[in-house]
Amino acid sequence: MQSDRRLFPRYDLVFPVEVHLDPQQEKQIFSTESCNISQKSIEVSCDEQIINTLVAQKSYPHTGRLSFELPNNQYPFDIAAQVVSHRRLSQHQFLLAFIFTEEENSWNVTLAEYLKKLRSTPDS
């Protein structure tokens, strides 16, 4: 088995994520669920409605904002992100991978500290 070569490891965490998209100047908010998260990215499970909205964006690469709270953590995250990949799981289900595009600031430190605690927990 090949070891994971990522600079920032992913953690399998499931929590609600709101995806804010602005295709053609019409703000739309979609409720999704995370699959995993790292210090620089997140993968969410979604339906074809989000994919169709992303495709309708005139700008490329596709961008949006993500809002979420990590499990057992009160700090709300609101982060600009860019779609880096999408994968069809079934006829109506997809996985979307986003990379966080904002400059590092307090949200990044908070996320890094939270993930560091997960890394040190034997159950993860």
C-alpha positions as CSV (number, residue, x, y, z in Angstrom):
1,M,0.0,0.0,0.0
2,Q,1.3,3.4,-1.0
3,S,1.6,6.1,1.7
4,D,-0.2,9.3,1.4
5,R,2.1,12.0,-0.1
6,R,-0.1,15.0,0.6
7,L,1.6,18.0,2.4
8,F,-1.6,18.4,4.5
9,P,-3.3,15.1,5.5
10,R,-7.1,14.7,5.0
11,Y,-9.4,13.9,7.9
12,D,-12.7,12.1,7.4
13,L,-15.1,14.4,9.1
14,V,-18.8,14.7,8.3
15,F,-20.5,18.1,9.1
16,P,-22.9,20.5,7.4
17,V,-21.4,22.9,4.8
18,E,-23.1,25.7,3.0
19,V,-21.8,26.4,-0.5
20,H,-22.5,30.0,-1.6
21,L,-22.3,30.4,-5.4
22,D,-22.9,33.6,-7.5
23,P,-23.6,32.6,-11.1
24,Q,-24.7,35.5,-13.3
25,Q,-25.0,37.8,-10.2
26,E,-27.7,35.6,-8.5
27,K,-26.5,34.4,-5.1
28,Q,-27.5,30.9,-4.4
29,I,-26.8,28.9,-1.2
30,F,-26.7,25.1,-1.2
31,S,-26.6,22.9,1.9
32,T,-24.2,20.0,1.6
33,E,-22.1,17.7,3.8
34,S,-18.4,17.4,4.1
35,C,-16.6,14.1,3.4
36,N,-13.1,15.1,4.4
37,I,-11.1,18.2,5.2
38,S,-7.4,19.3,5.3
39,Q,-5.7,22.5,6.2
40,K,-6.0,23.7,2.6
41,S,-9.0,22.0,1.1
42,I,-12.4,20.3,1.7
43,E,-14.4,17.7,-0.2
44,V,-18.2,17.8,-0.1
45,S,-21.0,15.5,-1.2
46,C,-23.5,17.2,-3.4
47,D,-26.3,16.7,-6.0
48,E,-26.4,17.8,-9.7
49,Q,-28.0,21.1,-8.8
50,I,-24.7,22.5,-7.5
51,I,-22.9,21.1,-10.5
52,N,-25.4,22.8,-12.9
53,T,-25.0,26.1,-11.0
54,L,-21.2,25.9,-11.2
55,V,-21.3,25.2,-15.0
56,A,-23.6,28.3,-15.3
57,Q,-20.8,30.5,-13.9
58,K,-19.3,32.7,-16.6
59,S,-16.0,32.9,-14.8
60,Y,-13.5,30.1,-14.7
61,P,-12.1,28.6,-12.5
62,H,-15.4,28.1,-10.6
63,T,-15.4,29.8,-7.2
64,G,-17.6,30.3,-4.2
65,R,-17.7,30.7,-0.5
66,L,-18.0,27.9,2.1
67,S,-19.5,28.3,5.5
68,F,-19.2,25.7,8.2
69,E,-18.5,24.9,11.8
70,L,-16.3,21.9,12.7
71,P,-17.7,19.3,15.0
72,N,-17.4,20.4,18.7
73,N,-16.0,23.7,17.7
74,Q,-17.8,27.0,18.0
75,Y,-15.7,29.0,15.5
76,P,-17.7,29.7,12.3
77,F,-15.7,29.4,9.1
78,D,-16.5,31.5,6.0
79,I,-13.9,30.9,3.4
80,A,-13.5,31.8,-0.3
81,A,-12.8,28.6,-2.3
82,Q,-12.1,27.3,-5.8
83,V,-13.4,24.1,-7.3
84,V,-10.4,21.8,-8.2
85,S,-12.3,18.7,-9.1
86,H,-15.6,17.0,-9.2
87,R,-16.5,13.3,-9.5
88,R,-19.8,11.6,-10.2
89,L,-20.7,9.0,-7.7
90,S,-24.1,8.1,-9.1
91,Q,-26.7,9.6,-11.4
92,H,-27.5,12.3,-8.9
93,Q,-24.6,12.4,-6.5
94,F,-21.2,14.0,-6.8
95,L,-18.1,14.8,-4.8
96,L,-16.7,18.3,-5.1
97,A,-13.2,19.2,-4.0
98,F,-12.5,22.8,-3.1
99,I,-9.2,24.5,-2.3
100,F,-9.3,27.4,0.1
101,T,-8.2,30.6,-1.7
102,E,-8.1,33.2,1.0
103,E,-4.8,34.4,2.4
104,E,-3.8,32.7,5.6
105,N,-5.2,34.4,8.6
106,S,-7.0,33.5,11.9
107,W,-9.3,30.9,10.2
108,N,-6.3,29.0,9.0
109,V,-4.6,29.0,12.4
110,T,-7.9,27.8,14.0
111,L,-8.3,25.1,11.4
112,A,-4.7,23.9,11.7
113,E,-5.0,23.7,15.5
114,Y,-8.3,21.7,15.3
115,L,-6.7,19.3,12.8
116,K,-3.6,19.0,14.9
117,K,-5.8,17.8,17.8
118,L,-7.4,15.2,15.5
119,R,-4.0,14.0,14.5
120,S,-3.0,13.5,18.1
121,T,-6.2,11.6,19.0
122,P,-5.7,7.8,18.8
123,D,-9.3,7.3,17.3
124,S,-8.6,9.3,14.1
